[in-house]
């Protein structure tokens, strides 16, 4: 009886080991595929003058509203082509920046 219980337990345990599929671990890779297919050439040549290293966005929100009360956006970049006299920020038309 004890052997039967151990065999049943091992069978159930081993069955749950294969519950996760290997493809589940590759789901975040879909984000990288966009950048691989677009290449390195920018649509606007102004974007080739600097290399963005980091974007930092700080927003003030509440759980009682769907709007952003205020925010600060900071961009850290390295100049690639001197002289740099213009920085181009591509924004979305449906959003309002004050």
Beta strands, then each sheet from edge to edge (+ up, - down):
strand 1: 50-60
strand 2: 70-79
sheet 1: 1+ 2-
end
